[in-house]
Amino acid sequence: MQHAIHHLRRSDPVLARIIDVVGDYGIRFLEPGFGTLVRSIVYQQLSGRVAAVILDRLIRAAGGNLTPEAILRLRPARMRAAGLSTQKTAYIRDLARQTRDGHIVFSALGGLPDGEVIEILTQVKGVGVWTAHMFLMFALRREDVLPTGDLGLRSAIRKAYGMEALPTPADMERLAVSWRPYCSVASWYLWRSLEGDANL
């Protein structure tokens, strides 16, 4: 990882300053499996605190382990009682069915290129490109993902680079040319630059 940080420091002076302030790279990785994608769906458009409570209730309702079979044994009403919306309940059940039926094989995703992983995951209702990008970064540990649809990243770039408006995906792609092949690392530092403990 030091090679990635050295590359970003050398190629982008704005990122070099952010790296100095934020400090050591400390991304927290997740398991590249079914439960992580369920977690992503639960967390969509919710505060972290609320989502964590709902996810905990869902895990307990499923018997302590999120598997496709455990989800499909639950009645939709039981999932909604855990705090899930009707829509998210449908999304998670669709994911469970597709995984059970072999349309998504999580153990095979690690050997596929990013584009194929995105194509497979976005077949699931409720899983868009943003969710697939997060899975690539935080579960499959891909180092060169640029989540152009992430509002937090767009806000961080606007602030760090003194832009008047939020950058478009095209703006972000142009800026990220110098970051490659370490866009995931650059994104993590930019996210952290918005946090209070980063002093930016």
Phi and psi in degrees as GROMACS dihedral restraints (atoms count N, CA, C in turn):
[ dihedral_restraints ]
;  ai    aj    ak    al  type     phi  dphi    fc
    3     4     5     6     1   -61.0    20    10
    4     5     6     7     1   -33.3    20    10
    6     7     8     9     1   -63.1    20    10
    7     8     9    10     1   -41.6    20    10
    9    10    11    12     1   -63.4    20    10
   10    11    12    13     1   -45.1    20    10
   12    13    14    15     1   -66.0    20    10
   13    14    15    16     1   -39.5    20    10
   15    16    17    18     1   -62.0    20    10
   16    17    18    19     1   -42.4    20    10
   18    19    20    21     1   -61.2    20    10
   19    20    21    22     1   -45.7    20    10
   21    22    23    24     1   -67.1    20    10
   22    23    24    25     1   -39.6    20    10
   24    25    26    27     1   -60.0    20    10
   25    26    27    28     1   -44.1    20    10
   27    28    29    30     1   -71.8    20    10
   28    29    30    31     1   -33.5    20    10
   30    31    32    33     1   -92.7    20    10
   31    32    33    34     1   -16.6    20    10
   33    34    35    36     1  -147.0    20    10
   34    35    36    37     1   106.6    20    10
   36    37    38    39     1   -63.9    20    10
   37    38    39    40     1   -29.5    20    10
   39    40    41    42     1   -66.0    20    10
   40    41    42    43     1   -46.3    20    10
   42    43    44    45     1   -64.9    20    10
   43    44    45    46     1   -35.2    20    10
   45    46    47    48     1   -57.9    20    10
   46    47    48    49     1   -42.5    20    10
   48    49    50    51     1   -66.4    20    10
   49    50    51    52     1   -40.8    20    10
   51    52    53    54     1   -63.7    20    10
   52    53    54    55     1   -42.8    20    10
   54    55    56    57     1   -60.5    20    10
   55    56    57    58     1   -40.5    20    10
   57    58    59    60     1   -60.4    20    10
   58    59    60    61     1   -41.2    20    10
   60    61    62    63     1   -76.6    20    10
   61    62    63    64     1   -44.6    20    10
   63    64    65    66     1   -71.6    20    10
   64    65    66    67     1   -40.5    20    10
   66    67    68    69     1    93.8    20    10
   67    68    69    70     1  -147.6    20    10
   69    70    71    72     1   -60.9    20    10
   70    71    72    73     1   144.0    20    10
   72    73    74    75     1   -71.7    20    10
   73    74    75    76     1   126.2    20    10
   75    76    77    78     1  -139.2    20    10
   76    77    78    79     1    43.4    20    10
   78    79    80    81     1   -60.6    20    10
   79    80    81    82     1   139.6    20    10
   81    82    83    84     1  -102.8    20    10
   82    83    84    85     1   117.3    20    10
   84    85    86    87     1   -87.9    20    10
   85    86    87    88     1   154.5    20    10
   87    88    89    90     1  -116.5    20    10
   88    89    90    91     1   163.0    20    10
   90    91    92    93     1   -69.3    20    10
   91    92    93    94     1   137.6    20    10
   93    94    95    96     1   -83.2    20    10
   94    95    96    97     1    59.2    20    10
   96    97    98    99     1  -133.9    20    10
   97    98    99   100     1  -171.3    20    10
   99   100   101   102     1   -55.9    20    10
  100   101   102   103     1   -46.7    20    10
  102   103   104   105     1   -61.0    20    10
  103   104   105   106     1   -33.7    20    10
  105   106   107   108     1   -68.6    20    10
  106   107   108   109     1   -38.7    20    10
  108   109   110   111     1   -71.1    20    10
  109   110   111   112     1   -35.6    20    10
  111   112   113   114     1   -59.1    20    10
  112   113   114   115     1   -45.2    20    10
  114   115   116   117     1   -57.3    20    10
  115   116   117   118     1   -43.8    20    10
  117   118   119   120     1   -60.3    20    10
  118   119   120   121     1   -41.2    20    10
  120   121   122   123     1   -65.8    20    10
  121   122   123   124     1   -44.5    20    10
  123   124   125   126     1   -58.3    20    10
  124   125   126   127     1   -40.9    20    10
  126   127   128   129     1   -77.9    20    10
  127   128   129   130     1   -11.9    20    10
  129   130   131   132     1   -58.4    20    10
  130   131   132   133     1   126.7    20    10
  132   133   134   135     1    59.8    20    10
  133   134   135   136     1    27.1    20    10
  135   136   137   138     1  -128.4    20    10
  136   137   138   139     1   155.1    20    10
  138   139   140   141     1   -67.5    20    10
  139   140   141   142     1   151.7    20    10
  141   142   143   144     1   -57.0    20    10
  142   143   144   145     1   -38.3    20    10
  144   145   146   147     1   -66.5    20    10
  145   146   147   148     1   -46.8    20    10
  147   148   149   150     1   -64.5    20    10
  148   149   150   151     1   -45.2    20    10
  150   151   152   153     1   -61.2    20    10
  151   152   153   154     1   -39.3    20    10
  153   154   155   156     1   -62.3    20    10
  154   155   156   157     1   -39.5    20    10
  156   157   158   159     1   -64.7    20    10
  157   158   159   160     1   -45.4    20    10
  159   160   161   162     1   -64.4    20    10
  160   161   162   163     1   -43.8    20    10
  162   163   164   165     1   -61.8    20    10
  163   164   165   166     1   -41.4    20    10
  165   166   167   168     1   -62.0    20    10
  166   167   168   169     1   -42.4    20    10
  168   169   170   171     1   -63.1    20    10
  169   170   171   172     1   -40.7    20    10
  171   172   173   174     1   -65.3    20    10
  172   173   174   175     1   -42.7    20    10
  174   175   176   177     1   -61.0    20    10
  175   176   177   178     1   -43.5    20    10
  177   178   179   180     1   -65.0    20    10
  178   179   180   181     1   -41.2    20    10
  180   181   182   183     1   -63.4    20    10
  181   182   183   184     1   -31.3    20    10
  183   184   185   186     1   -84.5    20    10
  184   185   186   187     1     4.9    20    10
  186   187   188   189     1    89.4    20    10
  187   188   189   190     1    17.1    20    10
  189   190   191   192     1    96.1    20    10
  190   191   192   193     1    -3.1    20    10
  192   193   194   195     1  -147.0    20    10
  193   194   195   196     1   123.1    20    10
  195   196   197   198     1   -82.7    20    10
  196   197   198   199     1   102.9    20    10
  198   199   200   201     1  -125.8    20    10
  199   200   201   202     1   159.1    20    10
  201   202   203   204     1   -56.1    20    10
  202   203   204   205     1   -41.5    20    10
  204   205   206   207     1   -64.9    20    10
  205   206   207   208     1   -41.6    20    10
  207   208   209   210     1   -65.3    20    10
  208   209   210   211     1   -40.0    20    10
  210   211   212   213     1   -64.5    20    10
  211   212   213   214     1   -44.7    20    10
  213   214   215   216     1   -72.0    20    10
  214   215   216   217     1   -19.1    20    10
  216   217   218   219     1   -74.7    20    10
  217   218   219   220     1   -23.6    20    10
  219   220   221   222     1   -76.9    20    10
  220   221   222   223     1   139.9    20    10
  222   223   224   225     1   -74.4    20    10
  223   224   225   226     1   146.3    20    10
  225   226   227   228     1   -52.8    20    10
  226   227   228   229     1   -36.8    20    10
  228   229   230   231     1   -63.2    20    10
  229   230   231   232     1   -34.5    20    10
  231   232   233   234     1   -68.7    20    10
  232   233   234   235     1   -36.9    20    10
  234   235   236   237     1   -68.0    20    10
  235   236   237   238     1   -40.0    20    10
  237   238   239   240     1   -66.8    20    10
  238   239   240   241     1   -32.7    20    10
  240   241   242   243     1   -65.6    20    10
  241   242   243   244     1   -24.3    20    10
  243   244   245   246     1   -75.7    20    10
  244   245   246   247     1   -10.8    20    10
  246   247   248   249     1   115.7    20    10
  247   248   249   250     1    -0.4    20    10
  249   250   251   252     1   -78.1    20    10
  250   251   252   253     1   143.7    20    10
  252   253   254   255     1   -70.4    20    10
  253   254   255   256     1   164.0    20    10
  255   256   257   258     1   -57.9    20    10
  256   257   258   259     1   -40.6    20    10
  258   259   260   261     1   -65.2    20    10
  259   260   261   262     1   -48.0    20    10
  261   262   263   264     1   -66.7    20    10
  262   263   264   265     1   -34.2    20    10
  264   265   266   267     1   -59.1    20    10
  265   266   267   268     1   -44.7    20    10
  267   268   269   270     1   -64.5    20    10
  268   269   270   271     1   -40.3    20    10
  270   271   272   273     1   -61.9    20    10
  271   272   273   274     1   -47.3    20    10
  273   274   275   276     1   -67.2    20    10
  274   275   276   277     1   -36.8    20    10
  276   277   278   279     1   -68.7    20    10
  277   278   279   280     1   -36.1    20    10
  279   280   281   282     1   -64.4    20    10
  280   281   282   283     1   -43.6    20    10
  282   283   284   285     1   -59.8    20    10
  283   284   285   286     1   -43.5    20    10
  285   286   287   288     1   -62.3    20    10
  286   287   288   289     1   -42.9    20    10
  288   289   290   291     1   -65.0    20    10
  289   290   291   292     1   -45.0    20    10
  291   292   293   294     1   -65.0    20    10
  292   293   294   295     1   -33.7    20    10
  294   295   296   297     1   -73.0    20    10
  295   296   297   298     1   -46.2    20    10
  297   298   299   300     1   -58.6    20    10
  298   299   300   301     1   -39.3    20    10
  300   301   302   303     1   -84.5    20    10
  301   302   303   304     1     1.2    20    10
  303   304   305   306     1    84.1    20    10
  304   305   306   307     1    10.1    20    10
  306   307   308   309     1   -74.9    20    10
  307   308   309   310     1   -28.9    20    10
  309   310   311   312     1  -121.2    20    10
  310   311   312   313     1   121.8    20    10
  312   313   314   315     1  -117.1    20    10
  313   314   315   316     1    99.4    20    10
  315   316   317   318     1   -60.7    20    10
  316   317   318   319     1   -34.4    20    10
  318   319   320   321     1   -67.4    20    10
  319   320   321   322     1   -17.7    20    10
  321   322   323   324     1   -92.6    20    10
  322   323   324   325     1   -14.7    20    10
  324   325   326   327     1   -65.2    20    10
  325   326   327   328     1   -32.8    20    10
  327   328   329   330     1   -61.7    20    10
  328   329   330   331     1   -23.9    20    10
  330   331   332   333     1   -93.9    20    10
  331   332   333   334     1     3.1    20    10
  333   334   335   336     1  -102.2    20    10
  334   335   336   337     1   152.3    20    10
  336   337   338   339     1   -66.0    20    10
  337   338   339   340     1   158.4    20    10
  339   340   341   342     1   -52.2    20    10
  340   341   342   343     1   -46.2    20    10
  342   343   344   345     1   -60.2    20    10
  343   344   345   346     1   -38.3    20    10
  345   346   347   348     1   -70.4    20    10
  346   347   348   349     1   -38.1    20    10
  348   349   350   351     1   -61.3    20    10
  349   350   351   352     1   -45.1    20    10
  351   352   353   354     1   -60.7    20    10
  352   353   354   355     1   -43.5    20    10
  354   355   356   357     1   -61.9    20    10
  355   356   357   358     1   -41.6    20    10
  357   358   359   360     1   -68.4    20    10
  358   359   360   361     1   -49.4    20    10
  360   361   362   363     1   -68.1    20    10
  361   362   363   364     1   -34.5    20    10
  363   364   365   366     1   -77.1    20    10
  364   365   366   367     1    -0.3    20    10
  366   367   368   369     1   -71.9    20    10
  367   368   369   370     1   -20.2    20    10
  369   370   371   372     1   -79.4    20    10
  370   371   372   373     1   133.6    20    10
  372   373   374   375     1   -58.5    20    10
  373   374   375   376     1   133.2    20    10
  375   376   377   378     1    87.0    20    10
  376   377   378   379     1    -4.8    20    10
  378   379   380   381     1  -107.7    20    10
  379   380   381   382     1   107.9    20    10
  381   382   383   384     1  -100.7    20    10
  382   383   384   385     1  -172.2    20    10
  384   385   386   387     1   -63.4    20    10
  385   386   387   388     1   -38.7    20    10
  387   388   389   390     1   -58.7    20    10
  388   389   390   391     1   -47.5    20    10
  390   391   392   393     1   -62.2    20    10
  391   392   393   394     1   -40.8    20    10
  393   394   395   396     1   -64.1    20    10
  394   395   396   397     1   -39.7    20    10
  396   397   398   399     1   -60.4    20    10
  397   398   399   400     1   -43.5    20    10
  399   400   401   402     1   -63.0    20    10
  400   401   402   403     1   -39.0    20    10
  402   403   404   405     1   -64.7    20    10
  403   404   405   406     1   -42.6    20    10
  405   406   407   408     1   -59.7    20    10
  406   407   408   409     1   -44.1    20    10
  408   409   410   411     1   -73.8    20    10
  409   410   411   412     1   -51.7    20    10
  411   412   413   414     1   -93.9    20    10
  412   413   414   415     1   -19.1    20    10
  414   415   416   417     1  -108.2    20    10
  415   416   417   418     1   -47.2    20    10
  417   418   419   420     1   -88.7    20    10
  418   419   420   421     1    -5.0    20    10
  420   421   422   423     1    61.0    20    10
  421   422   423   424     1    35.7    20    10
  423   424   425   426     1   -75.5    20    10
  424   425   426   427     1   136.0    20    10
  426   427   428   429     1   -92.6    20    10
  427   428   429   430     1    -8.7    20    10
  429   430   431   432     1  -126.8    20    10
  430   431   432   433     1    50.7    20    10
  432   433   434   435     1  -105.5    20    10
  433   434   435   436     1   131.9    20    10
  435   436   437   438     1  -117.1    20    10
  436   437   438   439     1   101.1    20    10
  438   439   440   441     1   -80.5    20    10
  439   440   441   442     1    83.8    20    10
  441   442   443   444     1   -66.7    20    10
  442   443   444   445     1   -16.1    20    10
  444   445   446   447     1   -92.1    20    10
  445   446   447   448     1     4.5    20    10
  447   448   449   450     1   -86.4    20    10
  448   449   450   451     1   119.1    20    10
  450   451   452   453     1   -64.6    20    10
  451   452   453   454     1   -38.4    20    10
  453   454   455   456     1   -62.0    20    10
  454   455   456   457     1   -42.2    20    10
  456   457   458   459     1   -67.0    20    10
  457   458   459   460     1   -41.8    20    10
  459   460   461   462     1   -61.6    20    10
  460   461   462   463     1   -41.4    20    10
  462   463   464   465     1   -64.7    20    10
  463   464   465   466     1   -40.6    20    10
  465   466   467   468     1   -64.5    20    10
  466   467   468   469     1   -41.6    20    10
  468   469   470   471     1   -65.3    20    10
  469   470   471   472     1   -43.1    20    10
  471   472   473   474     1   -57.7    20    10
  472   473   474   475     1   -46.0    20    10
  474   475   476   477     1   -68.7    20    10
  475   476   477   478     1   -47.6    20    10
  477   478   479   480     1   -65.8    20    10
  478   479   480   481     1   -35.0    20    10
  480   481   482   483     1  -103.8    20    10
  481   482   483   484     1     9.1    20    10
  483   484   485   486     1    62.6    20    10
  484   485   486   487     1    39.1    20    10
  486   487   488   489     1   -84.5    20    10
  487   488   489   490     1   148.9    20    10
  489   490   491   492     1   -74.9    20    10
  490   491   492   493     1   -33.4    20    10
  492   493   494   495     1  -128.3    20    10
  493   494   495   496     1   165.5    20    10
  495   496   497   498     1   -61.7    20    10
  496   497   498   499     1   138.2    20    10
  498   499   500   501     1   -67.8    20    10
  499   500   501   502     1   145.9    20    10
  501   502   503   504     1   -80.4    20    10
  502   503   504   505     1   165.6    20    10
  504   505   506   507     1   -53.9    20    10
  505   506   507   508     1   -38.3    20    10
  507   508   509   510     1   -65.6    20    10
  508   509   510   511     1   -40.2    20    10
  510   511   512   513     1   -59.0    20    10
  511   512   513   514     1   -44.1    20    10
  513   514   515   516     1   -65.3    20    10
  514   515   516   517     1   -41.5    20    10
  516   517   518   519     1   -62.4    20    10
  517   518   519   520     1   -40.7    20    10
  519   520   521   522     1   -64.5    20    10
  520   521   522   523     1   -44.0    20    10
  522   523   524   525     1   -64.0    20    10
  523   524   525   526     1   -35.2    20    10
  525   526   527   528     1   -80.4    20    10
  526   527   528   529     1    -5.8    20    10
  528   529   530   531     1   -54.6    20    10
  529   530   531   532     1   -42.0    20    10
  531   532   533   534     1   -76.3    20    10
  532   533   534   535     1   -15.9    20    10
  534   535   536   537     1   -82.5    20    10
  535   536   537   538     1   -27.6    20    10
  537   538   539   540     1   -62.5    20    10
  538   539   540   541     1   141.4    20    10
  540   541   542   543     1   -98.6    20    10
  541   542   543   544     1    42.6    20    10
  543   544   545   546     1  -131.1    20    10
  544   545   546   547     1    42.9    20    10
  546   547   548   549     1   -63.5    20    10
  547   548   549   550     1   -32.4    20    10
  549   550   551   552     1   -63.7    20    10
  550   551   552   553     1   -41.4    20    10
  552   553   554   555     1   -67.2    20    10
  553   554   555   556     1   -44.6    20    10
  555   556   557   558     1   -59.9    20    10
  556   557   558   559     1   -42.4    20    10
  558   559   560   561     1   -62.3    20    10
  559   560   561   562     1   -42.5    20    10
  561   562   563   564     1   -60.7    20    10
  562   563   564   565     1   -44.9    20    10
  564   565   566   567     1   -64.1    20    10
  565   566   567   568     1   -39.3    20    10
  567   568   569   570     1   -66.7    20    10
  568   569   570   571     1   -41.6    20    10
  570   571   572   573     1   -57.7    20    10
  571   572   573   574     1   -47.0    20    10
  573   574   575   576     1   -63.7    20    10
  574   575   576   577     1   -28.4    20    10
  576   577   578   579     1   -65.2    20    10
  577   578   579   580     1   -18.6    20    10
  579   580   581   582     1   -85.0    20    10
  580   581   582   583     1   -15.8    20    10
  582   583   584   585     1   -78.1    20    10
  583   584   585   586     1   147.6    20    10
  585   586   587   588     1   -59.0    20    10
  586   587   588   589     1   -36.4    20    10
  588   589   590   591     1   -75.4    20    10
  589   590   591   592     1    -3.7    20    10
  591   592   593   594     1   -88.3    20    10
  592   593   594   595     1    -6.3    20    10
  594   595   596   597     1    58.4    20    10
  595   596   597   598     1    33.9    20    10
